[in-house]
């Protein structure tokens, strides 16, 4: 059975583009397009929807308020935020208001599909770019972490939380061998020689 998707964005070029990306995917059915949060709420009261791709900046009712009300009235419906906003406070606010996923609009089709599938399966999906912003204390990497990739920062955080290679791999959907490679690279880049050293750095940088 196709996943019934609602697009909510006040820019037709965006919704037309997303609809075009998804139209060849038999697993998805774009059932409606709305230009603001109020239209979305009105639509949900008369139309069955499984998942919403939601912009933030819209007239009448923005995506923050819409997400909050949708989660209050239609808690079973999944909401993925799709926006240009990459500020830490904005990302955290949407997640706190119940968003199931957060994507930046420069995401690829593959990442969009991954996000939909993860959220469909009951997992939260945050783009790597947004996740890295959340991991940092001030919305940007510190000088010590500036040489790390976004994935390496994620791995460092999860290692510091006490996860094994397998657990980290399962969380990030990568193999445990890839996690081991990231761990080796982290030790080299951060000039430490054991897990305890990585944990200490993660704590000092506010990652845990």
Backbone torsions as a table, in degrees:
resi	resn	phi	psi	omega
1	UNK	NA	131.1	-176.7
2	UNK	-67.3	144.9	174.4
3	UNK	-77.5	124.8	-176.1
4	UNK	-88.6	116.6	-171.1
5	UNK	-114.3	136.5	174.2
6	UNK	-110.5	130.4	176.7
7	UNK	-100.7	130.4	-178.7
8	UNK	-128.4	104.4	-178.2
9	UNK	-164.0	139.7	-177.2
10	UNK	-86.0	2.5	177.9
11	UNK	-107.4	112.5	-176.7
12	UNK	-60.0	-34.6	-178.4
13	UNK	-63.8	-30.8	178.5
14	UNK	-73.2	-51.2	-178.2
15	UNK	-65.8	-37.2	177.2
16	UNK	-62.7	-40.6	-179.1
17	UNK	-66.8	-44.1	179.3
18	UNK	-65.0	-43.1	178.7
19	UNK	-59.8	-39.8	179.0
20	UNK	-65.8	-38.6	178.5
21	UNK	-63.8	-36.4	-173.7
22	UNK	-91.6	-13.6	-171.3
23	UNK	-66.0	-25.1	179.7
24	UNK	-91.4	3.2	178.2
25	UNK	-99.0	108.6	-174.9
26	UNK	-65.1	-18.5	-178.2
27	UNK	-76.4	-10.1	-174.3
28	UNK	-125.0	148.0	177.6
29	UNK	-136.7	108.7	176.8
30	UNK	-77.0	107.4	-171.2
31	UNK	-92.6	-18.4	-179.8
32	UNK	-166.8	160.3	176.0
33	UNK	-129.0	131.7	177.8
34	UNK	-123.2	152.6	-175.4
35	UNK	-100.3	-5.4	176.4
36	UNK	-161.5	171.9	-176.8
37	UNK	-64.0	-36.0	179.3
38	UNK	-65.0	-42.3	175.6
39	UNK	-59.4	-39.1	179.7
40	UNK	-62.1	-47.0	178.7
41	UNK	-60.7	-43.7	178.7
42	UNK	-61.7	-39.8	-179.4
43	UNK	-67.0	-40.7	-178.4
44	UNK	-64.6	-23.8	-179.4
45	UNK	-78.1	-10.9	-179.4
46	UNK	-126.8	-7.0	-174.1
47	UNK	-134.8	137.5	178.1
48	UNK	-76.8	126.3	179.3
49	UNK	-134.5	139.8	178.2
50	UNK	-98.6	-34.3	-173.4
51	UNK	-148.7	143.9	-179.9
52	UNK	-120.7	135.1	167.8
53	UNK	-101.1	113.9	-165.9
54	UNK	-119.0	126.8	170.7
55	UNK	-79.8	169.7	177.6
56	UNK	-102.3	-55.6	-175.1
57	UNK	-81.3	103.6	179.6
58	UNK	-145.5	153.1	177.8
59	UNK	-73.0	168.7	175.4
60	UNK	69.4	-63.8	175.8
61	UNK	-144.6	122.8	-177.8
62	UNK	-79.2	174.9	-175.5
63	UNK	-69.5	-25.6	178.5
64	UNK	-66.9	-53.7	-179.9
65	UNK	-65.2	-37.9	-179.9
66	UNK	-63.5	-44.5	179.5
67	UNK	-61.1	-43.4	-179.7
68	UNK	-59.9	-46.5	-177.7
69	UNK	-71.4	-38.1	179.3
70	UNK	-63.6	-43.3	-179.7
71	UNK	-67.9	-27.4	177.4
72	UNK	-75.3	-40.6	-173.6
73	UNK	-95.4	-29.8	-177.4
74	UNK	-132.9	67.0	-171.3
75	UNK	-62.3	-23.4	-177.8
76	UNK	-77.9	-15.6	-178.2
77	UNK	-81.3	132.2	179.6
78	UNK	-84.0	142.1	179.8
79	UNK	-127.0	120.9	173.6
80	UNK	-109.7	122.4	176.1
81	UNK	-79.3	130.9	178.3
82	UNK	-127.5	106.7	-167.2
83	UNK	-150.0	169.7	172.1
84	UNK	-90.8	-10.8	-177.1
85	UNK	-72.2	126.1	176.9
86	UNK	-127.0	26.0	178.4
87	UNK	-81.2	140.6	-176.5
88	UNK	-56.4	-47.3	-177.2
89	UNK	-62.6	-38.5	180.0
90	UNK	-66.8	-45.6	179.7
91	UNK	-59.9	-47.6	-177.9
92	UNK	-64.0	-38.6	-179.8
93	UNK	-61.7	-44.8	-179.2
94	UNK	-66.4	-40.9	178.5
95	UNK	-65.1	-39.4	178.1
96	UNK	-64.7	-28.6	180.0
97	UNK	-87.6	5.8	171.3
98	UNK	107.9	1.5	179.6
99	UNK	-59.0	137.3	-179.3
100	UNK	-88.8	-18.0	-179.9
101	UNK	-154.1	159.9	179.8
102	UNK	-144.1	116.4	180.0
103	UNK	-123.7	143.4	172.2
104	UNK	-88.9	146.4	-172.3
105	UNK	-68.2	-7.9	174.3
106	UNK	-88.5	9.5	179.3
107	UNK	-66.2	151.9	178.6
108	UNK	-80.8	168.0	175.6
109	UNK	-59.2	-41.7	-178.6
110	UNK	-61.0	-40.1	179.4
111	UNK	-69.0	-36.1	176.7
112	UNK	-61.0	-45.8	179.0
113	UNK	-63.4	-43.3	178.6
114	UNK	-59.1	-42.9	-179.7
115	UNK	-62.4	-46.4	179.6
116	UNK	-59.5	-45.6	-177.7
117	UNK	-67.7	-40.3	178.5
118	UNK	-63.6	-46.3	-179.8
119	UNK	-66.8	-38.9	177.3
120	UNK	-58.1	-35.6	-179.0
121	UNK	-84.3	2.6	177.2
122	UNK	92.9	9.3	178.9
123	UNK	-101.8	146.3	174.7
124	UNK	-77.4	142.0	178.2
125	UNK	-127.5	119.3	175.8
126	UNK	-121.2	128.9	-178.8
127	UNK	-59.2	154.1	-178.7
128	UNK	-57.1	-41.0	-179.4
129	UNK	-61.3	-47.1	-179.7
130	UNK	-68.5	-37.1	-178.9
131	UNK	-64.0	-41.3	179.5
132	UNK	-63.3	-39.1	177.0
133	UNK	-61.1	-42.8	-179.8
134	UNK	-65.6	-33.1	-177.8
135	UNK	-71.2	-26.5	-176.5
136	UNK	-83.4	157.1	-177.7
137	UNK	-76.8	-30.8	-173.9
138	UNK	-124.7	16.6	179.4
139	UNK	88.0	0.7	178.0
140	UNK	-143.9	154.5	179.1
141	UNK	-68.0	144.3	174.5
142	UNK	-72.1	170.1	179.8
143	UNK	-59.7	-40.1	-178.1
144	UNK	-66.8	-32.3	-178.8
145	UNK	-93.0	-3.5	-173.6
146	UNK	-63.4	-23.6	179.6
147	UNK	-85.7	-0.7	-178.8
148	UNK	-92.6	149.0	172.4
149	UNK	-77.1	166.2	178.5
150	UNK	-59.7	-40.6	179.8
151	UNK	-65.9	-39.2	179.3
152	UNK	-63.9	-37.2	176.8
153	UNK	-63.7	-42.0	177.5
154	UNK	-60.2	-46.9	-179.0
155	UNK	-62.8	-42.3	178.8
156	UNK	-58.5	-44.9	-179.8
157	UNK	-61.5	-45.3	-176.7
158	UNK	-70.1	-36.4	175.1
159	UNK	-61.4	-43.2	-179.0
160	UNK	-65.8	-23.9	176.7
161	UNK	-80.9	-0.2	175.2
162	UNK	93.1	12.4	-179.1
163	UNK	-78.0	146.6	173.7
164	UNK	-78.6	169.9	177.3
165	UNK	-56.2	-42.7	-179.2
166	UNK	-64.2	-43.2	-180.0
167	UNK	-64.6	-40.8	176.7
168	UNK	-62.5	-44.9	179.3
169	UNK	-59.8	-43.3	179.2
170	UNK	-63.3	-39.9	-179.5
171	UNK	-66.2	-39.8	-174.4
172	UNK	-99.5	1.3	179.0
173	UNK	61.3	42.4	175.0
174	UNK	-131.1	164.8	-177.5
175	UNK	-75.2	157.9	179.1
176	UNK	-66.9	-26.3	176.2
177	UNK	-67.5	-38.6	177.2
178	UNK	-65.6	-38.5	176.5
179	UNK	-61.7	-42.0	179.4
180	UNK	-62.2	-38.4	177.1
181	UNK	-64.1	-44.2	177.9
182	UNK	-60.6	-41.0	-178.7
183	UNK	-64.1	-42.4	177.6
184	UNK	-61.6	-44.1	179.3
185	UNK	-64.2	-37.2	178.5
186	UNK	-62.8	-44.0	-180.0
187	UNK	-62.6	-39.8	179.6
188	UNK	-67.5	-47.6	-176.0
189	UNK	-69.1	-34.0	-177.1
190	UNK	-97.5	1.4	175.7
191	UNK	55.8	50.3	173.2
192	UNK	-131.5	162.5	-167.2
193	UNK	-120.4	4.9	179.0
194	UNK	-157.5	172.6	-178.0
195	UNK	-63.2	-37.5	-179.8
196	UNK	-58.8	-38.3	178.2
197	UNK	-65.3	-40.9	177.9
198	UNK	-63.9	-42.7	179.6
199	UNK	-61.7	-42.4	-179.7
200	UNK	-61.2	-43.4	179.3
201	UNK	-64.7	-43.1	-179.8
202	UNK	-59.6	-41.1	178.4
203	UNK	-66.4	-44.5	179.8
204	UNK	-61.6	-33.1	-178.3
205	UNK	-87.4	0.3	177.2
206	UNK	76.8	22.0	-179.4
207	UNK	-79.7	-22.0	178.9
208	UNK	-133.6	NA	NA
